[in-house]
Amino acid sequence: MTFLSRRLKITVIPTSSADAEIAYDRPTLRFYADQASVYAANARSAPSRNLDAFLKRLPSGARVLELGCGDGRDSEAMLAQGFDVDATDGVAAMATQAEARLGRSVRVMRFDELDEEQAYDGVWANASLLHAPIPALPGVLERIFRALKPGGFHAASYKLGEGEGRDELGRYFNFLSGEALQAAYRQSAAWEILSLQRQVGGDYAGGRRPWGAITVRRPG
């Protein structure tokens, strides 16, 4: 089953294709490894549009974890504002691109390798958790919850939809509805859901589709 979103072709795949213990998709990681230099060269230079609203919730100099930093543009913006940023990406080649931009080391870490406890004031994940297989997503969100200090904030953006699939580049997306996305957070931990903004945005493959920007808080 397929549908079109302007130029973007999506192939729907069954939920059973992913295992709850596997928080990554190998073809997607391979795509970013193979295309890291091209992806970084074509990435927008401006920070993500939701970043400022997230940072305004944090204290000055807060420690922030970025999951899936890509070419490092958002980490660069946070560092420029005086935040203590731990930039990470699940693909070594992409981390290398970010290191060149930031002039500092970037940790290679998949979502399922996050094991810090109460270490961060904020966790930022722009357009990265949307690649986590649906069965594994609650476990990843639980890891993020544990990594936050009590009272800490997490913000992420996802492509919205009605079921997981791959785009024409072979990348996996979880494509959750807004309701299913909030349910995944509630299932994972005792999150306080602060907002879910529905937006329309572009895509690396050239399409435009609905996005959801969610902000949550670990109570405390």
N, C-alpha and C positions, 0 to 999 in steps of 0.2 A: 504494500500500500504506500503510495507517495502523494505528496501535495506540493504545490509551488508557493513560494513567498517571493514574488517578483523573480529575480534571477536565481534565487536559492532553492535548490531541490533537497527535500528531506525524505529519507527513507525510514519508515517506522519499523522498529525492531521490538520483539516481545520482551517484557520485563524479565522473564526467566533467563534471558541471555547473560545476566550479571549475577555474581555471587555476592552475598552479604559481607563476605570477608575480604573482597577485592574492591578497594576504593579508588581504582584507577582503570583506565582503558588503554591497552597496549597500542592499538593503532593510532589513538589520539596522541599519546606520548611520542610515538614515532614520527607523526606529522610535524610536531613542534620541534623535534630534534633535527629533522631533515630541513625544515624551513626556518630555523631560528634566525639566521642572518637576514633573510628576505623579510620575515615577519617584523623584525626590529626596524629594518630600513623603511618599511611601509607604515609603521605604527604612527598614530597621531602624537604630536609633541605635547599637546595640552593634557593636563591631568584629567582623570575621570570626572564627569559632571557631578557625581554624588559625593566626591571626596570632601569638599569643604564642610558640608553639613555634618558629616561624620566627625571630622576633626574638631568642630566646635563643641562637641559633647565631651571632649577629653581635656584633662588638665594640661597646663603648659609643661612641655618636656616629657609627656607621657611615653611609655614604652609601647610600641605598636608592632605587631606581627603582620606582615603581608604574606598571604598565601597566593602563590601563582603570580609573582611580580612581573612576569613577562620581560619586556625590555627595560623595566625599572622606572618608567615615567612617574608613577604614583609615589613610589619610594623616594624618588628625587624631590618631588614636591613636599613630602612630609619632612624630609631631612632639612630642606631649605627653611622650614618653619620651626625648626628646633626640636622636632620629635626624635626620640630614640628608636630607630627603626631596625627591625630584624627582617630583612628582605629574603624571601625564599621562593624557589620554584622547583617543580618536580622534574624538570628536564635540565640536564647539565649544560647543554649547548645554549639554552635560553638564559640560564644563570650567568654564563660567560658574557652574553650580550649585555645583561644588566650590570655586571661588574665593570665593563668598559664604560658604561654611561655614568655609573655612580662613583667610580674610583675607589671602591671598597669591595670586600668579599660578600658574596651572596650564597646563602646556604642551599644546597641541593636537598630537597625534602618533599616527599609525596605527602598527601593529606593523611594517610594512614600511619605516617611516621611521626606525627606530632604527639609528643608525650610530656610536654611541660605541664606543671601544675601551678596555677595561680601566679603566672609569670608576667602577664600583659594587662595593660589598661585598655587596650583595644586590639581587635583582630579585623583586618581589612582583607576582603576577598572579592575583588572586582572581576567579573567574568571568568572565574576560575572554578568555583564549586559547581558550576553548571555542567562540568565534565565528569562529576562523580556519579557512578552508576546508582540508580535509584535505591536498590536494596542496601547499599553501603552508606548512603547519605546520612541517615540518623546517627550512625556510629561516628562519622566524621564530625558532625555537629556536636556530639557529646565530647569529643576530644577538644574542640574549640571552647566549649563551655568550661571544661576543666582547666584549660590553659589561661583563661581569664581570671583576673583578680575579682573578688566580690565587688559588684558595682560596675564592672567593666562592660564595654560595648563591642558588639560585632555587627558589621555591615557587609552585605554581599549583593551582587546583582546576578540575575538568572534570566535566560530566555524562557518566556512563558509558552506553554502549549498544553497538549492533552496526552502526552505519552512520549517516551524516549525514542530517539532516532539518530541517524547520521546525516550530515550534510554532504554536498557533492564533493567535498574534500576528504571525506572519510572520517571526520571528527564526530565523536559521540557527544550527545547532549541529553540531559535528563528531561528537558521540556515539561516541567511541572506546571499545573495551573496555579493560580495564586492561592487557592484554598488548599491544594495538596502541598504546596511549599510551606505554608504555615503549619499544616499538620505534621510535616516532617520535623520542624523545629520543636513542636510541642511533644512529639513522640520521643525526641532525643534527650531532652533535659528540661529543667524547670525555667525555661526562658521566659522573660517578659517581652512580648512582641510590641514594639513601639510604633512601627509604621511599615506599610507595604505600599510603595508608590509604583503605579503602573505607568510605564513610559514606552515610547517607540524609539528604537535606535537602529544603528547600522550594524553591519556584520563584515568580518574580514573577507568572506566569500562574495560580498557585494550586494547582499539582500538587506531588507529592512523588516523588522518584526517586533512584536510586543516584548518588553522586558519588565521584570519586577525587581525593584530595589528594596530590599528588606533591611531593617535595623532592629536589633534585639539587644537585650541587656541581661547580664547575669545578676540576679538580685543580691543585695548585700549592702 
